[in-house]
Amino acid sequence: MTKRIFFILGVIVGVLFAAIANRKHKEHLKLLEAKEAHHQWMNAEAEKRWFKSLEAMPFEKRIEYELFEASLKASNYKPDWDEDDDEEED
């Protein structure tokens, strides 16, 4: 009879411990999701400000920037002109 009581108490304590651990885990995930949402909002705001400043640029500078960005995209954002700089210095 005492073994059954200890077994039942052990199961109850285990279930309570699992529920507490699960709640803490969910709170942590909720906090991480809130931080990620805040970062995404900040990035969106920064992108809006960047596009506004890009629109305010004179036409020549804006076209020059667009060509620069297109060349970066073409090289998968790993510019190949860094290697050429060493050759020009020699």
FIVEX-246530 format. One record per residue (C-alpha): residue number from 1; residue in three letters; x, y, z. Coordinates in Angstrom, 1 decimal. Last residue first. Example, Ala and Ser with C-alpha at 12.3 -4.5 7.8 and 13.67 -1.06 7.14 Angstrom:
2
pt num=2 residu=SER east=13.7 north=-1.1 up=7.1
pt num=1 residu=ALA east=12.3 north=-4.5 up=7.8
***
This chain:
90
pt num=90 residu=ASP east=51.8 north=46.9 up=-57.9
pt num=89 residu=GLU east=48.9 north=48.8 up=-56.5
pt num=88 residu=GLU east=46.6 north=47.9 up=-59.3
pt num=87 residu=GLU east=47.1 north=44.2 up=-58.8
pt num=86 residu=ASP east=46.1 north=44.4 up=-55.1
pt num=85 residu=ASP east=43.0 north=46.3 up=-56.0
pt num=84 residu=ASP east=41.8 north=43.6 up=-58.4
pt num=83 residu=GLU east=41.2 north=41.1 up=-55.7
pt num=82 residu=ASP east=38.8 north=43.5 up=-53.9
pt num=81 residu=TRP east=37.0 north=43.9 up=-57.3
pt num=80 residu=ASP east=35.4 north=40.5 up=-56.9
pt num=79 residu=PRO east=32.7 north=41.8 up=-54.6
pt num=78 residu=LYS east=31.0 north=39.0 up=-52.6
pt num=77 residu=TYR east=27.4 north=40.2 up=-52.5
pt num=76 residu=ASN east=26.3 north=37.4 up=-54.9
pt num=75 residu=SER east=28.6 north=38.8 up=-57.6
pt num=74 residu=ALA east=25.6 north=39.9 up=-59.7
pt num=73 residu=LYS east=23.9 north=41.3 up=-56.6
pt num=72 residu=LEU east=27.0 north=43.4 up=-55.9
pt num=71 residu=SER east=27.0 north=44.7 up=-59.5
pt num=70 residu=ALA east=23.3 north=45.5 up=-59.2
pt num=69 residu=GLU east=24.0 north=47.4 up=-56.0
pt num=68 residu=PHE east=26.7 north=49.5 up=-57.7
pt num=67 residu=LEU east=24.4 north=50.2 up=-60.6
pt num=66 residu=GLU east=21.6 north=51.3 up=-58.3
pt num=65 residu=TYR east=24.0 north=53.5 up=-56.4
pt num=64 residu=GLU east=25.2 north=55.2 up=-59.6
pt num=63 residu=ILE east=21.6 north=55.7 up=-60.7
pt num=62 residu=ARG east=20.8 north=57.3 up=-57.4
pt num=61 residu=LYS east=23.9 north=59.5 up=-57.6
pt num=60 residu=GLU east=22.9 north=60.7 up=-61.0
pt num=59 residu=PHE east=19.3 north=61.3 up=-60.2
pt num=58 residu=PRO east=19.9 north=63.4 up=-57.1
pt num=57 residu=MET east=19.2 north=61.6 up=-53.8
pt num=56 residu=ALA east=15.8 north=62.2 up=-52.1
pt num=55 residu=GLU east=14.5 north=58.9 up=-53.4
pt num=54 residu=LEU east=17.4 north=57.1 up=-51.8
pt num=53 residu=SER east=16.8 north=58.9 up=-48.5
pt num=52 residu=LYS east=13.2 north=57.7 up=-48.6
pt num=51 residu=PHE east=14.3 north=54.2 up=-49.5
pt num=50 residu=TRP east=16.7 north=54.2 up=-46.6
pt num=49 residu=ARG east=14.1 north=55.5 up=-44.1
pt num=48 residu=LYS east=11.7 north=52.7 up=-45.2
pt num=47 residu=GLU east=14.5 north=50.1 up=-44.8
pt num=46 residu=ALA east=15.3 north=51.4 up=-41.3
pt num=45 residu=GLU east=11.6 north=51.1 up=-40.4
pt num=44 residu=ALA east=11.4 north=47.6 up=-41.8
pt num=43 residu=ASN east=14.6 north=46.6 up=-39.9
pt num=42 residu=MET east=13.2 north=48.0 up=-36.6
pt num=41 residu=TRP east=9.9 north=46.1 up=-37.1
pt num=40 residu=GLN east=11.8 north=42.9 up=-37.8
pt num=39 residu=HIS east=13.9 north=43.4 up=-34.7
pt num=38 residu=HIS east=10.8 north=44.0 up=-32.6
pt num=37 residu=ALA east=9.1 north=40.9 up=-34.0
pt num=36 residu=GLU east=12.3 north=38.9 up=-33.2
pt num=35 residu=LYS east=12.3 north=40.2 up=-29.6
pt num=34 residu=ALA east=8.6 north=39.4 up=-29.2
pt num=33 residu=GLU east=9.2 north=35.9 up=-30.5
pt num=32 residu=LEU east=12.1 north=35.4 up=-28.1
pt num=31 residu=LEU east=9.9 north=36.5 up=-25.2
pt num=30 residu=LYS east=7.1 north=34.1 up=-26.2
pt num=29 residu=LEU east=9.7 north=31.3 up=-26.5
pt num=28 residu=HIS east=10.9 north=32.0 up=-23.0
pt num=27 residu=GLU east=7.4 north=32.1 up=-21.6
pt num=26 residu=LYS east=6.6 north=28.7 up=-23.4
pt num=25 residu=HIS east=9.7 north=27.1 up=-21.8
pt num=24 residu=LYS east=8.8 north=28.4 up=-18.4
pt num=23 residu=ARG east=5.3 north=26.9 up=-18.8
pt num=22 residu=ASN east=6.7 north=23.6 up=-19.9
pt num=21 residu=ALA east=9.1 north=23.5 up=-16.9
pt num=20 residu=ILE east=6.2 north=24.2 up=-14.6
pt num=19 residu=ALA east=4.0 north=21.5 up=-16.2
pt num=18 residu=ALA east=6.8 north=19.0 up=-16.2
pt num=17 residu=PHE east=7.4 north=19.6 up=-12.5
pt num=16 residu=LEU east=3.7 north=19.2 up=-11.7
pt num=15 residu=VAL east=3.5 north=16.0 up=-13.7
pt num=14 residu=GLY east=6.6 north=14.6 up=-11.9
pt num=13 residu=VAL east=5.2 north=15.6 up=-8.5
pt num=12 residu=ILE east=1.9 north=13.8 up=-9.3
pt num=11 residu=VAL east=3.7 north=10.7 up=-10.6
pt num=10 residu=GLY east=5.9 north=10.6 up=-7.5
pt num=9 residu=LEU east=2.9 north=11.0 up=-5.2
pt num=8 residu=ILE east=1.2 north=8.1 up=-7.0
pt num=7 residu=PHE east=4.3 north=6.0 up=-6.7
pt num=6 residu=PHE east=4.7 north=6.9 up=-3.1
pt num=5 residu=ILE east=1.1 north=6.0 up=-2.4
pt num=4 residu=ARG east=1.4 north=2.7 up=-4.3
pt num=3 residu=LYS east=4.5 north=1.7 up=-2.5
pt num=2 residu=THR east=2.8 north=2.5 up=0.8
pt num=1 residu=MET east=0.0 north=0.0 up=0.0
***
